Amino acid sequence: MADTQPYVRPDVKAVLDALAAMAGPEMSEIPLADARASYLAMGAMLEADPLPLAVIKDLTCPGPGGAIPLRLYDARAERGPGPVIMFFHGGGFVIGDLDTHHALCTQIAAEMDLPVVAVHYRLAPEAPYPAAADDCEAATRWVAGSPTELGRSATGLITTGDSAGGHLAIVVPQALAAQPAAVPVIMQAPIYPATDESHDGSMQEFAEGYVLTKKTMDWFMDCYAPVAGEARAYPIHGNHAASPPTVITTAGLDPLRDQGRRYAAALIQAGVECHYMEMKGIVHGFVNLRKAVPSAQADTLAFIKAMKLMLERVSA
């Protein structure tokens, strides 16, 4: 009889076994403040150390619900006009902030040699759909206008982010394609994004035991309360033909894997240049597990390398 068990890397299995031995409550079963604090604490234990950069600076920009916290990262103290990367953090629209993804943003800024502006959008359930999308769009339009506070002039925008942030890295370009900003989005690079309403396939196959659970995903969506069928809520329903060149990665053991697959297929069917990468044997959240899962660092660097290659193509 053929083995039907999914391939799990040894370093991933070690982390999964350790988490299973802890046998703690689901994130949805503890107070919201504790869930947010535990996500930050988990990153401190499992994530790689941040890289030193010439510029790490907190900023704010105007938003529809008040000032939006931002953080600017740049390997260079001074920089001429060029592309700017917009980073939207993950956390199911409910948890996560600038600090939970700080180390990853330093890595992206260093490897891409481009400024990165991380956005901390309003979180659900205090600010449900479409608050996260509204804030990320507002911040991106602000950066596109090259405000003096940024100290860098944007000639084009690259959107990226993980999970909920990967979703936002798609939603924002769709909005800016419909109503252009001061400069265009020249590339999008979502990391294991949530893209549709589906509950089958990988959502069932990896429902438990692989870091992100279906129960947690359901809780995230209950908090965010997106509207079925709306592109701003589920970008699979958007105008794919207007999408920029795309680099997208999924994790092989992720409940969201098939959503990423379907979105990449929709782009290809629409004639959009798309480089799809599926990291086998690894779980959702791998870009924030690079200390605990050493192979995740290689995956993260491979994804960033693909971004650099795509940027060379769109800049040629």
Backbone hydrogen bonds in HBPLUS format (Angstrom, degrees):
<---DONOR---> <-ACCEPTOR-->    atom                        ^
c    i                          cat <-CA-CA->   ^        H-A-AA   ^      H-
h    n   atom  resd res      DA  || num        DHA   H-A  angle D-A-AA Bond
n    s   type  num  typ     dist DA aas  dist angle  dist       angle   num
A0009-ARG N   A0281-GLY O   3.18 MM 272  5.11 178.9  2.18 128.0 128.1     1
A0013-LYS N   A0009-ARG O   2.86 MM   4  6.11 160.8  1.89 158.1 163.9     2
A0014-ALA N   A0010-PRO O   3.07 MM   4  6.31 152.2  2.15 147.0 153.5     3
A0016-LEU N   A0012-VAL O   2.92 MM   4  6.23 163.1  1.94 156.3 161.6     4
A0017-ASP N   A0013-LYS O   2.82 MM   4  5.94 160.0  1.86 152.5 157.6     5
A0018-ALA N   A0014-ALA O   3.07 MM   4  6.22 153.0  2.15 138.6 146.0     6
A0019-LEU N   A0015-VAL O   2.92 MM   4  6.16 159.9  1.96 153.0 158.0     7
A0020-ALA N   A0016-LEU O   2.91 MM   4  6.07 156.3  1.97 146.1 153.0     8
A0021-ALA N   A0017-ASP O   2.98 MM   4  6.17 149.4  2.07 143.7 151.5     9
A0022-MET N   A0018-ALA O   3.20 MM   4  6.48 137.5  2.39 139.0 149.5    10
A0022-MET N   A0019-LEU O   3.18 MM   3  5.18 129.2  2.45  93.9 107.0    11
A0023-ALA N   A0019-LEU O   3.36 MM   4  6.76 145.9  2.49 144.6 152.0    12
A0029-GLU N   A0026-GLU O   2.89 MM   3  5.24 157.9  1.93 111.9 119.4    13
A0030-ILE N   A0027-MET O   3.46 MM   3  5.79 173.4  2.46 111.9 112.9    14
A0034-ASP N   A0031-PRO O   2.96 MM   3  5.26 120.0  2.33 104.5 119.7    15
A0035-ALA N   A0031-PRO O   2.94 MM   4  6.29 150.8  2.03 152.6 162.1    16
A0036-ARG N   A0032-LEU O   3.00 MM   4  6.32 159.7  2.05 155.3 159.5    17
A0037-ALA N   A0033-ALA O   3.02 MM   4  6.20 156.0  2.08 141.8 148.8    18
A0038-SER N   A0034-ASP O   2.80 MM   4  5.94 153.5  1.87 148.1 155.2    19
A0039-TYR N   A0035-ALA O   3.10 MM   4  6.27 148.7  2.20 142.4 149.8    20
A0040-LEU N   A0036-ARG O   3.26 MM   4  6.52 157.3  2.32 144.3 149.5    21
A0041-ALA N   A0037-ALA O   2.91 MM   4  6.15 158.3  1.96 147.3 153.9    22
A0042-MET N   A0038-SER O   2.81 MM   4  5.89 153.1  1.88 143.8 150.9    23
A0043-GLY N   A0039-TYR O   3.20 MM   4  6.39 153.9  2.28 139.9 145.9    24
A0044-ALA N   A0040-LEU O   3.20 MM   4  6.53 149.6  2.30 143.4 151.3    25
A0045-MET N   A0041-ALA O   3.23 MM   4  6.58 138.8  2.41 142.2 152.3    26
A0045-MET N   A0042-MET O   3.12 MM   3  5.23 130.2  2.38  96.9 109.8    27
A0046-LEU N   A0042-MET O   2.88 MM   4  6.01 158.1  1.93 155.7 162.3    28
A0047-GLU N   A0043-GLY O   2.86 MM   4  5.00 157.4  1.92 136.1 140.5    29
A0291-LYS N   A0046-LEU O   2.86 MM 245  5.19 140.1  2.02 142.3 147.9    30
A0292-ALA N   A0046-LEU O   3.00 MM 246  4.86 152.6  2.08 138.7 136.1    31
A0055-VAL N   A0074-ASP O   2.95 MM  19  4.99 153.4  2.02 162.0 159.6    32
A0074-ASP N   A0055-VAL O   2.95 MM  19  4.99 145.8  2.07 144.9 142.8    33
A0057-LYS N   A0072-LEU O   2.93 MM  15  5.08 157.4  1.98 142.7 150.2    34
A0072-LEU N   A0057-LYS O   2.74 MM  15  5.08 167.2  1.76 157.0 155.3    35
A0059-LEU N   A0070-LEU O   2.94 MM  11  4.95 167.5  1.96 127.4 130.9    36
A0070-LEU N   A0059-LEU O   2.86 MM  11  4.95 163.0  1.89 141.7 137.1    37
A0061-CYS N   A0068-ILE O   3.09 MM   7  5.28 143.5  2.23 133.2 144.1    38
A0068-ILE N   A0061-CYS O   2.77 MM   7  5.28 167.4  1.79 159.6 164.0    39
A0066-GLY N   A0063-GLY O   3.20 MM   3  5.02 170.8  2.21 107.7 108.8    40
A0120-HIS N   A0069-PRO O   2.98 MM  51  5.41 163.9  2.00 165.2 160.6    41
A0071-ARG N   A0118-ALA O   2.98 MM  47  5.11 141.6  2.13 136.6 143.2    42
A0118-ALA N   A0071-ARG O   2.89 MM  47  5.11 164.2  1.91 151.1 149.5    43
A0073-TYR N   A0116-VAL O   2.79 MM  43  5.02 156.0  1.85 153.5 159.6    44
A0116-VAL N   A0073-TYR O   2.87 MM  43  5.02 160.5  1.91 145.1 151.2    45
A0082-GLY N   A0153-SER O   3.03 MM  71  6.51 155.5  2.09 163.8 169.5    46
A0155-THR N   A0082-GLY O   2.88 MM  73  4.89 154.9  1.94 114.2 119.7    47
A0084-VAL N   A0156-GLY O   2.99 MM  72  6.43 150.9  2.08 154.4 161.0    48
A0158-ILE N   A0084-VAL O   2.97 MM  74  6.20 149.8  2.06 149.1 149.8    49
A0085-ILE N   A0115-PRO O   2.93 MM  30  6.15 174.1  1.94 164.1 162.2    50
A0117-VAL N   A0085-ILE O   2.77 MM  32  6.17 161.3  1.80 167.2 173.4    51
A0086-MET N   A0158-ILE O   2.67 MM  72  5.97 165.3  1.69 165.0 170.1    52
A0160-THR N   A0086-MET O   2.88 MM  74  6.19 151.9  1.96 170.2 177.8    53
A0087-PHE N   A0117-VAL O   2.90 MM  30  5.93 169.5  1.91 136.7 139.2    54
A0119-VAL N   A0087-PHE O   2.96 MM  32  6.27 150.5  2.05 170.6 177.0    55
A0088-PHE N   A0160-THR O   2.96 MM  72  6.39 151.3  2.04 142.8 151.6    56
A0094-VAL N   A0091-GLY O   3.06 MM   3  5.88 161.0  2.09 125.2 128.3    57
A0095-ILE N   A0091-GLY O   2.94 MM   4  4.65 176.2  1.94 140.5 141.6    58
A0124-ALA N   A0093-PHE O   2.76 MM  31  5.86 173.9  1.76 163.8 163.9    59
A0102-HIS N   A0099-ASP O   3.33 MM   3  4.88 172.1  2.34 100.7 101.9    60
A0105-CYS N   A0101-HIS O   3.07 MM   4  6.30 158.8  2.12 151.2 157.0    61
A0106-THR N   A0102-HIS O   3.08 MM   4  6.44 150.9  2.16 151.2 159.2    62
A0107-GLN N   A0103-ALA O   3.10 MM   4  6.42 151.1  2.19 146.7 154.6    63
A0108-ILE N   A0104-LEU O   2.96 MM   4  6.28 161.0  1.99 155.8 160.3    64
A0109-ALA N   A0105-CYS O   2.99 MM   4  6.10 167.7  2.01 149.1 152.7    65
A0110-ALA N   A0106-THR O   3.01 MM   4  6.07 157.8  2.06 142.9 149.1    66
A0111-GLU N   A0107-GLN O   2.92 MM   4  6.03 169.9  1.93 154.8 157.7    67
A0112-MET N   A0108-ILE O   2.90 MM   4  5.79 164.4  1.92 150.4 155.5    68
A0113-ASP N   A0109-ALA O   2.99 MM   4  5.53 130.9  2.24 129.8 141.0    69
A0127-ALA N   A0123-LEU O   2.84 MM   4  5.44 143.1  1.97 129.2 137.5    70
A0131-ALA N   A0128-PRO O   2.97 MM   3  5.85 168.4  1.99 131.8 132.9    71
A0129-TYR N   A0224-TYR O   2.68 MM  95  5.30 176.1  1.68 150.6 151.6    72
A0134-ASP N   A0130-PRO O   2.87 MM   4  6.04 162.2  1.90 162.0 168.1    73
A0135-ASP N   A0131-ALA O   2.92 MM   4  6.11 162.4  1.95 155.4 159.0    74
A0136-CYS N   A0132-ALA O   3.03 MM   4  6.23 166.0  2.05 151.6 155.5    75
A0137-GLU N   A0133-ALA O   2.94 MM   4  6.04 156.9  2.00 148.3 154.6    76
A0138-ALA N   A0134-ASP O   2.96 MM   4  6.12 159.8  2.00 144.9 150.9    77
A0139-ALA N   A0135-ASP O   2.89 MM   4  6.11 161.5  1.93 152.6 157.3    78
A0140-THR N   A0136-CYS O   3.02 MM   4  6.08 155.3  2.09 140.7 147.5    79
A0141-ARG N   A0137-GLU O   2.93 MM   4  6.17 159.8  1.98 152.6 157.8    80
A0142-TRP N   A0138-ALA O   3.00 MM   4  6.19 150.2  2.09 143.0 151.6    81
A0143-VAL N   A0139-ALA O   2.98 MM   4  6.28 161.2  2.02 150.1 154.1    82
A0144-ALA N   A0140-THR O   2.88 MM   4  6.06 155.5  1.94 146.6 154.2    83
A0145-GLY N   A0141-ARG O   3.22 MM   4  6.45 134.9  2.44 138.0 147.4    84
A0145-GLY N   A0142-TRP O   3.18 MM   3  5.35 136.4  2.38  99.3 110.6    85
A0146-SER N   A0143-VAL O   2.87 MM   3  5.23 161.7  1.90 118.6 121.6    86
A0150-LEU N   A0147-PRO O   3.04 MM   3  5.62 147.5  2.15 113.8 122.2    87
A0151-GLY N   A0148-THR O   3.14 MM   3  5.31 127.2  2.43 100.5 113.4    88
A0157-LEU N   A0184-PRO O   2.88 MM  27  6.13 150.9  1.97 150.1 154.8    89
A0186-ILE N   A0157-LEU O   2.74 MM  29  5.69 148.3  1.84 148.9 158.2    90
A0159-THR N   A0187-MET O   3.12 MM  28  6.65 151.7  2.20 148.9 152.6    91
A0189-ALA N   A0159-THR O   2.71 MM  30  6.06 153.0  1.78 162.6 171.4    92
A0191-ILE N   A0161-GLY O   2.88 MM  30  5.90 152.0  1.96 166.9 167.0    93
A0165-GLY N   A0162-ASP O   2.75 MM   3  4.59 135.8  1.95 137.7 124.1    94
A0163-SER N   A0191-ILE O   2.81 MM  28  6.14 154.0  1.88 160.5 167.2    95
A0166-GLY N   A0163-SER O   2.98 MM   3  4.80 122.4  2.32  90.7 106.2    96
A0167-HIS N   A0163-SER O   2.95 MM   4  6.32 152.2  2.03 150.1 157.1    97
A0168-LEU N   A0164-ALA O   2.98 MM   4  6.33 155.3  2.04 144.3 150.8    98
A0169-ALA N   A0165-GLY O   2.85 MM   4  6.04 136.6  2.04 136.1 148.3    99
A0170-ILE N   A0167-HIS O   3.06 MM   3  5.37 153.5  2.13 105.5 113.9   100
A0171-VAL N   A0167-HIS O   2.95 MM   4  6.27 162.2  1.98 151.7 157.2   101
A0172-VAL N   A0168-LEU O   3.02 MM   4  5.90 169.1  2.03 145.6 148.1   102
A0174-GLN N   A0170-ILE O   3.17 MM   4  6.43 154.5  2.24 148.2 155.7   103
A0175-ALA N   A0171-VAL O   3.01 MM   4  6.32 151.9  2.09 149.2 156.6   104
A0176-LEU N   A0172-VAL O   2.94 MM   4  6.21 157.8  1.99 155.9 162.4   105
A0177-ALA N   A0173-PRO O   2.82 MM   4  5.92 132.6  2.05 141.1 152.8   106
A0178-ALA N   A0174-GLN O   3.23 MM   4  6.44 147.9  2.33 138.8 146.1   107
A0179-GLN N   A0175-ALA O   2.96 MM   4  6.18 149.9  2.05 144.0 152.9   108
A0188-GLN N   A0245-PRO O   3.05 MM  57  6.52 153.9  2.12 154.8 162.7   109
A0247-VAL N   A0188-GLN O   3.00 MM  59  6.48 155.1  2.06 152.9 161.0   110
A0249-THR N   A0190-PRO O   3.29 MM  59  6.84 154.0  2.36 152.6 160.2   111
A0192-TYR N   A0249-THR O   2.65 MM  57  5.65 157.2  1.70 151.3 158.3   112
A0236-ILE N   A0195-THR O   3.13 MM  41  5.53 152.2  2.21 157.5 149.8   113
A0203-MET N   A0200-ASP O   3.10 MM   3  5.37 145.4  2.22 139.7 131.5   114
A0204-GLN N   A0201-GLY O   3.01 MM   3  5.63 139.1  2.19 115.4 124.8   115
A0205-GLU N   A0201-GLY O   2.96 MM   4  6.18 164.2  1.98 149.8 155.0   116
A0206-PHE N   A0202-SER O   2.97 MM   4  5.71 162.5  2.00 141.9 144.3   117
A0207-ALA N   A0204-GLN O   3.37 MM   3  4.89 159.5  2.41 107.2 103.3   118
A0214-LYS N   A0207-ALA O   2.92 MM   7  4.67 156.7  1.97 125.8 130.7   119
A0212-LEU N   A0210-TYR O   2.91 MM   2  5.75 125.6  2.21 112.7  96.9   120
A0217-MET N   A0213-THR O   3.01 MM   4  6.34 160.9  2.04 149.5 155.0   121
A0218-ASP N   A0214-LYS O   2.83 MM   4  6.07 159.2  1.87 152.9 158.2   122
A0219-TRP N   A0215-LYS O   3.04 MM   4  6.29 151.6  2.13 141.3 149.1   123
A0220-PHE N   A0216-THR O   2.87 MM   4  6.19 160.4  1.91 154.8 159.9   124
A0221-MET N   A0217-MET O   2.97 MM   4  6.25 165.8  1.99 154.1 157.0   125
A0222-ASP N   A0218-ASP O   2.86 MM   4  6.08 150.0  1.95 144.9 153.9   126
A0223-CYS N   A0219-TRP O   2.96 MM   4  6.20 153.9  2.03 150.5 157.0   127
A0224-TYR N   A0220-PHE O   2.89 MM   4  6.17 164.4  1.92 155.7 160.0   128
A0225-ALA N   A0221-MET O   2.77 MM   4  5.58 153.3  1.84 142.3 150.1   129
A0230-GLU N   A0227-VAL O   3.23 MM   3  5.92 165.4  2.25 138.8 141.1   130
A0233-ALA N   A0230-GLU O   3.03 MM   3  5.28 139.9  2.20 103.3 114.8   131
A0234-TYR N   A0230-GLU O   2.78 MM   4  5.99 156.7  1.83 154.3 162.4   132
A0237-HIS N   A0234-TYR O   3.07 MM   3  6.26 177.3  2.08 139.0 139.5   133
A0238-GLY N   A0235-PRO O   3.01 MM   3  5.15 168.0  2.02 113.7 115.7   134
A0242-ALA N   A0239-ASN O   3.30 MM   3  5.85 150.3  2.39 110.3 117.5   135
A0243-SER N   A0240-HIS O   2.95 MM   3  5.16 165.0  1.98 114.0 117.8   136
A0246-THR N   A0273-GLU O   2.92 MM  27  6.30 163.2  1.95 153.5 159.0   137
A0275-HIS N   A0246-THR O   2.84 MM  29  6.25 159.8  1.88 152.5 158.3   138
A0248-ILE N   A0275-HIS O   2.96 MM  27  6.33 163.7  1.99 160.3 162.9   139
A0277-MET N   A0248-ILE O   2.82 MM  29  6.17 156.1  1.88 158.0 165.3   140
A0250-THR N   A0277-MET O   2.86 MM  27  6.44 144.5  1.99 152.2 163.4   141
A0279-MET N   A0250-THR O   2.92 MM  29  6.19 168.9  1.93 154.2 150.5   142
A0252-GLY N   A0279-MET O   2.79 MM  27  5.62 159.0  1.83 154.0 146.6   143
A0253-LEU N   A0282-ILE O   2.94 MM  29  5.60 154.0  2.01 167.8 159.3   144
A0257-ARG N   A0254-ASP O   2.98 MM   3  5.09 165.6  2.00 112.6 116.9   145
A0259-GLN N   A0256-LEU O   3.06 MM   3  5.34 126.9  2.35 106.5 120.6   146
A0260-GLY N   A0256-LEU O   3.24 MM   4  6.62 156.2  2.30 159.2 165.5   147
A0261-ARG N   A0257-ARG O   3.03 MM   4  6.38 154.7  2.10 148.7 156.6   148
A0262-ARG N   A0258-ASP O   2.90 MM   4  6.04 164.1  1.93 146.9 150.5   149
A0263-TYR N   A0259-GLN O   3.04 MM   4  6.20 156.1  2.10 143.7 150.2   150
A0264-ALA N   A0260-GLY O   2.99 MM   4  6.16 164.5  2.02 150.5 154.4   151
A0265-ALA N   A0261-ARG O   2.96 MM   4  6.20 158.3  2.01 150.1 156.4   152
A0266-ALA N   A0262-ARG O   2.95 MM   4  6.18 150.2  2.04 144.4 152.3   153
A0267-LEU N   A0263-TYR O   3.05 MM   4  6.39 153.7  2.12 150.2 156.6   154
A0268-ILE N   A0264-ALA O   3.05 MM   4  6.34 163.2  2.08 151.2 155.4   155
A0269-GLN N   A0265-ALA O   2.89 MM   4  6.09 160.3  1.92 150.1 155.7   156
A0270-ALA N   A0266-ALA O   3.05 MM   4  6.21 135.8  2.25 136.1 147.5   157
A0270-ALA N   A0267-LEU O   3.02 MM   3  5.03 126.5  2.32  94.3 109.0   158
A0272-VAL N   A0267-LEU O   2.98 MM   5  5.24 167.0  2.00 149.5 145.2   159
A0271-GLY N   A0268-ILE O   2.99 MM   3  5.07 158.8  2.04 105.0 111.4   160
A0288-ASN N   A0285-GLY O   2.92 MM   3  5.62 161.6  1.96 124.2 130.3   161
A0289-LEU N   A0286-PHE O   3.08 MM   3  4.92 167.2  2.09 109.3 110.1   162
A0293-VAL N   A0289-LEU O   2.77 MM   4  5.68 152.7  1.84 158.9 167.7   163
A0296-ALA N   A0293-VAL O   2.86 MM   3  5.54 152.8  1.94 123.1 131.5   164
A0297-GLN N   A0294-PRO O   3.14 MM   3  5.72 148.5  2.24 113.1 120.5   165
A0299-ASP N   A0295-SER O   3.25 MM   4  6.61 154.4  2.32 144.7 151.5   166
A0300-THR N   A0296-ALA O   2.92 MM   4  6.10 158.2  1.96 146.7 152.5   167
A0301-LEU N   A0297-GLN O   2.93 MM   4  6.16 163.0  1.96 153.8 158.0   168
A0302-ALA N   A0298-ALA O   2.92 MM   4  6.06 149.2  2.01 142.1 151.0   169
A0303-PHE N   A0299-ASP O   2.97 MM   4  6.24 153.7  2.04 147.8 154.2   170
A0304-ILE N   A0300-THR O   3.02 MM   4  6.33 160.7  2.06 149.1 154.2   171
A0305-LYS N   A0301-LEU O   2.87 MM   4  6.05 152.2  1.95 144.3 152.3   172
A0306-ALA N   A0302-ALA O   3.00 MM   4  6.28 149.7  2.09 142.6 150.3   173
A0307-MET N   A0303-PHE O   3.02 MM   4  6.40 146.7  2.13 144.2 153.8   174
A0308-LYS N   A0304-ILE O   2.97 MM   4  6.33 153.8  2.04 148.7 155.3   175
A0309-LEU N   A0305-LYS O   2.97 MM   4  6.30 156.8  2.03 150.2 156.1   176
A0310-MET N   A0306-ALA O   2.95 MM   4  6.15 159.5  1.99 147.7 153.2   177
A0311-LEU N   A0307-MET O   2.88 MM   4  6.08 155.9  1.93 149.0 156.1   178
A0312-GLU N   A0308-LYS O   3.02 MM   4  6.29 150.1  2.11 144.6 152.0   179
A0313-ARG N   A0309-LEU O   3.17 MM   4  6.49 149.3  2.27 142.2 150.0   180
A0313-ARG N   A0310-MET O   3.07 MM   3  5.06 117.0  2.48  93.8 109.1   181
A0314-VAL N   A0310-MET O   2.95 MM   4  6.29 162.1  1.98 156.6 160.7   182
A0315-SER N   A0311-LEU O   2.91 MM   4  5.90 134.3  2.12 142.1 154.1   183
A0316-ALA N   A0313-ARG O   3.35 MM   3  5.31 151.4  2.44  96.9 105.0   184
